[in-house]
Amino acid sequence: MRIKRTLAAFLCASMCLTACGSQADDGRSQESAALVLAVFDDSEYLQKQVELYNQTHTDHQIEIKKYERSENIEEDGIFLLQREIVSGEGPDLIDFGSNYATSDIVGDYTEDLFPYMDGEYREKYFDNILTAFSYEEKLYALPLGFILKSFVGRKENLGERGSWTVQEMVECFREQGNDKVLYPGAFKKDVFGTILTGSMEHYIDWESGECSFNGEQFRDVMEFCNGFPDHLEITNDFSTKQTFLDDKALLLPVRISSVFDIVRAEYIFDDEEITYIGFPVEGINGTIIESCGPVLAISAGSENKDAAWEFISGCLSQSAQSELPSGFPICRSVLDERITKAMDMEYETDGNNVKKPVVKQRIVFEGEDPVDIYNITQEQGEQLLSIVEQAEISSQTEWKIYNIIMEEAEYYFNGAKSLEETADIIQARVSTYVSERIE
């Protein structure tokens, strides 16, 4: 364990290991061990899974303990959680929640979940998604669901590329000519923040604590972004669709969280052949995977690891995965079912006894009338699966680092500091923060 900080800020949590009781009405013994679940979000979905577990188990009962994230590292719930686990007082299970970031699991204080999942077990799930969330080839935390973020563009503009680096993106954009924007509404901070979201962790080695924000690649990104307008520039008569019909934008940013989202890009580009090029990332597919919903882990200090895994395994079951309120399930069969259902046209009868197709989703773009979607085609379903299966990188934004970078970059973008000076300051501030996280 690499956690070395003194325990001055340690929060001592007294956990009761057993609960004494009598007989339940159905004859089951109420005596059971407490299985403590640390949470950072109030998730109704996870609360339901806990209730189902407690209803079907007499040997263990899950108790939820709430933690809070904080900008002050001494008060941060992750910091407190780590100290509790080191001292043997920590919970059995953890849900890192919607703000999960790689830094949450640095320090070997959660279990590697891969050994719990044999080959046959892992075949039930998107193994590329699990691998993307692994760290040092170990799965210290497991997302129950995910979403995808990517860039889409005309194939005639992007060529045969299936991915690209920052330099390749810059060169491709500059080849387009001055009458084309990178994407609709692009301005300095927005472009910088968008690229940063997909590539920030590539400048950080959480194991060694080393950062490379003052390197040539990062400086090239800042310099490229500085060439865009200072502020958002969109007229009242702006039309997203018309912009792409006129081939005035290279890329369309997309967020894919529903099976129907695969229709959005095709609608905007009309009949043009398109490519999901992804974010500019060195050497791999640039479609970004983000966790959606609970991100579960088992404490390395838990004395109830098998029971804890049984709870996680229940959350991975087909029935539990089918009930995820948002995003895609990591269970293959559940996503297959969603795609099959999305391909079917459904009908309802109105007050005049007339059958009408059911609107399953509406596409809404700036400057456009909403477009009703009734179903997807088999080709669209296959394309969605292909995008999911080819994704190989997770990007969990560490917001403290993101805010540091954006704050300092503002000085460069408004001309107050030089590129080199700004990069050096970002390097120093982020390095200090990372060092505090891993010490």
N, C-alpha and C positions, 0 to 999 in steps of 0.2 A: 504494500500500500504506500502510495506516494504522498499521502496527506500528512504534512509535517507541522502545520500551524498549531499554536497552543490552543487549549480548549477554553480560553477566557470567555468566549462568546457562546460556549456550548449550552444548548437547551436540554436539560435533563428531563426525559420523558419516562414516566413510570408506567410500564405496561403490565397488565394482569395476564398471566399465562393461562390460567384455567378459571373456569366459572363453575361454581358448585351449584347444584340444583337438584330437583326431584324428578319425577317422571312426567313427561309430556302427556297430553290427553290421548295421543295415539299409541302410548306405550313406549316411546323412544326416550332414552335418557337425555336430559338436558345438559349433562355435564360435557363440556367441550373446551378445547383450547382456542384462545383468541388468535386470529390471523389478522394482523394489523396492516391496513392498506393506506399508505400515504398518498394524498391527492393534492394537486395544485389547481384543479378546476372543479366546478360543480357540474358534473356530467349526469344528466338524468339517465342516459343510456347505461353508464357504468353502474349507477345506483341500482338499476333494474337487474343487472347481472349479479351484483352482490346479493340482492334479495333472493334471486333464484338459487344461488349457491347456498345461502343459509337455510333455505327451505328444504334442500335435498341433502344436507350434511349434518350429522350429529357430532362428528369428531372434531370439527373446526367450525368456528363462526367468524366471519369477517367483520372487523370493526374499522370504520373509516376515520382517519386523522387528517385534518386539513393543515396544509403549509402554504405560506405566501412567498412569492418572489419579491425581491427588493433590489433597488439600485445600490443600496448599502450592503456590501458583501458580508459584513458582520451580522446583519439581520436577515440575509437572504435565506429562504427556505432550503435551497439546494445545499448551501454551506452548512446549515444546521443539521440537515438530514445526514450528510456525510459524517459529521462529527458523532452523531448518535450511533450510526452503524459501526464506526471505528471502535466506539466504547462498548459495543454490545447491547445498546439500548434501542436500536433502531427498529423500524417496521419490517414486516416480511415482504410486502409488495409495495410497488411504487407506480403511480400514474403520473408521468411528467406533464401530461396535458398538452394544450394547444401551443404553448411557447417552448416546446422541447427543442433543445439545441445539443450539438455534439459535446459541448463543454459540460453538460449535465452528467455525463457518464464517464468522464475522464477520472481515473484514480482507482479503477478496479474494485469499486465498492458494490457493484451489482454483478449478478451471475451471468456467465455466457449461456445463452439459451439454446444455442445450436446443439449441444449434446442431448438436449431433451427431445430433439426433432430428428428422428432417423430418416433415411433416404425416402422411404415410402411416405412418411408423414409430410416431408417437405414437398413432395410432388403434388400435394393437394393445394399448395399455395404458390404464389408468384415468387419463385426463388430469387429472381433478379431484384425484386423489391427488398426482400430480406437481406440479400447481399449488399445492396446499396446502403442499408442502415447499419451494417456491421462496422466495427471499428477495430483496427488491428486484427482483422479476420475473426472477430468475436462479436456475437449479437448481444450487447449489453442491455438493449431496450428494443421492444418490438411494437411497431405501430399496428393497430387493428385496421386502420384504413388509410387511404392516401389520395392525393390529387396530383395532377400533372400540370406543369407550366412549360410553355415552349414558344418558339417563333415559327410562323408559317410564311412562306413566300412563293411567288411564281417560280416554277422550275426553269423557265427560260431565263430568269434573272439569277438564280442561284446555281444553275448548272446541275451536275451530277453529285454535288456534295450531300452527304448524309449527316455531316457535322462540320464544325469549323472552330478555329482558334480566334482569339481577339484580332490578331493581325489579319487573318483571312477575312473576317467580317469587315474590318476597316477598308481593306483593299477592294472587296466586292462593292461596298457602298460607294466608294470614291469613283469606281468605274461606271456608276449609274448616271453620273452627270449632276449638275447643280440644280436641276428642276425636280429632283426626287428627294423626298424626306426618308429618314431611316424607318420611322413608323409614324402614324398620325399623331400630332400633338407633341412630338419629341422636343424636349428642351434640356439644357445642361444637366440640372440636378436629377431630372426624371430618367434620362438615359443612363447617367452614372449609377443611380440607385437600382435601375433595372438590371444592368450588367453586374453590379455588385451582389445583388440577391442570388444570382446564379453562380458566382465565382469566388465569393469572399473567403470560403474555407480553404480554397486552394493556395491562399497566401499564409495559412496558419498550420503549423505542425503541433498539434495538441500534445503529442507525446514528448517532444523535446522542448516545446515552448518557443521555438524559433518562428519568426515572422519575416515576410519579404515584401512589405508594403513600400519600401524605398527602392525596389528593384526596377529594372527597365520595363518589364511587362506591365506592372501596375501604373507606372508613370505614363506609359503609352495610352493606357485606358483613360486616364484623367485628361491627357492632352487631346485625345480624340473627342471626348465629351465636351470639352471647352469650346469646340467649334460650333456647337448648337446655340440656338437663341437662349437668352437669359430667362425668358418666361414663356408660359404656354401661349401659343399663337394659333387660335382657331376662330374663324369668322362665324357669324350667326347662321349662315346658309351652308355650313360645312356638312358634308355627307361622307361617312366612312366608306360606304359601298362605291360611291362615285369616285372617290380618291383611288381605289384599287382598280376600278374599271378603266380609269384613265392612266393607270400604271404610274401614279405619282408617289407611291410609297413602296419601299422595298419589303418591309416586314409587317406582319400582323401579330401582336402579342396575344396569346391565347391561354386561358385557364380551363383545363378539362377536369371537371369534377362530376360530370353526369354523362351517361351514355349518349344523351342527345346533343352534348356539346360538340360532337364530331361533325355536326351539320353546320356549325357556325362559320367555319373557314370556307367551306364549299359555297355557302350562300354569298359571302363577301367577294370571293374570287370568281363567282359565276361558273363558267364551264372551263376555266383555265386549269391546267395541270399544276398541282401545288406540291410543295415539299415541307415536311415538318423538320426544319433545320436545327431547332433548339437554340440554347444559349451558347455563346462562344466559350468552349471549355477544351483544354488541351487533350487531344488523343482519344476522347470517348464521346458517346452520344450525348448531346446537350439538352435533351428533355429532362427537366428537373422534377424530381419526386419530392413531395412534401407530405409529412404525416398529417392525418386528418382524424381528429378524435383522440381517444386514449392512446398513450404510448406506455406500455407496461414493462416492468422490470421486477426481478427478484433480488432482494437484499442478499449480499454475500454473507452477512452475519445471521441470516435467518436459520432457525432450528426446524423450520417447517417448510423446507424447499419443495418437497414433493406435493404437499397440499397447495402451496402457492402456485406451482406449475399446473395443478389440476384446475385451478381457477382460470389461469390464462388459457389453458387448453379449451375450457368451456367457452371462453370469449372468441375462440377461433373456430368453434363449431359452425356448421352450416346454418343452423337456426339463428345463432347469435349474430353471425356475419350478415345474414339477410336483413337484420333489423337496424344495421348501422344507419343513423339518421342523415349522414352526408358523406360525400366522397365515395371512392371505390373500395370494396372489400379486398383483402389480400387473398381470400379464398377463391380459387379459380372457378369452381362450379357455381358459386353465387353470382359472379360477374357474368358467366356464360348465360345464366338464367335471366339476368337483367337485360342482356343484349337480345336474347330470343324474344322476351316479352316486348322490348322496344320495337322489334321488327313487325309485331302484330298490330294491325289496325283495329282499334276498339271503337264500339259505337254505343250511343245512348239515345233514348227516345225522348223528344221534347214534349211540351204540353199539347201539341197538335198530333201526337203519335207519329211524328216523323223521325226516322233514324238519322242521326248525324254523327260524324266521326268525332272522337274525343281528342281534344287538344292536350297533348302530353307535356309540351313545353313551348315557350315563346322566346324567339330571338329578339333581343333589343340592342340596337346600336345607335350611337349618337347621330342624330340627323335622319334617322330611318323610322318608318312605321314598323310596329311589332310584326314579326312573322310567326305564324302558327306552325308547330311541328306535330304531325300526327303519328309518324313512325320513322324508323330509319331503314335503310336498305341492308341487304346482306353484305354488300361490299363495304358499306360504312361500318358495320359491325366488325368485319374482319380488319379494317384499317385501324379501328380503335384498339383491338386486341394486339395488333402489330406494334402500335405506339407504346402500349403498356409493356409488352414483352421486351422491347428494345431499350427502354429506359434503364439507366445504370448508375445514376448519380443522385444522391439525396442532398438537399440543401436546406438545412434548418437554420434560419437566420438567428444569430446571436445579436439581439437588438442593442445591447450595450455597445458592442463593437461597431455595429452598423451606424449607430448615432454618433459615435466618435468620428468615424470616417467622414460621414456626411457633414458634420459640423466643421471639421478642418478643411474639407474640400471647398466649402463655401468661400473661404478666404482666397483660394486660388481662382475660383470662378469669377469673383468680383474684382480681381486684380490686386488684392491687398498683399498677397504673398506669391513667391515664385513657385514653380512646379516642384523643384528640388526641395525647397524649404518645407513645403506642405507635405510632401511624401515622407520627409525625415520626421516631422512632428507626428504624423499618423503612425509611423513605424514605432516611435518611442512610446506613444500613449497606448497603442494596442498591445505592444510587447509587455508593458507593465501590467495591464489588465490580465493578459493570458498567464503571466507568471503568478499573479495572485490566485488565479483559478486552479493552478496545478500544483502549487506548493503544498 
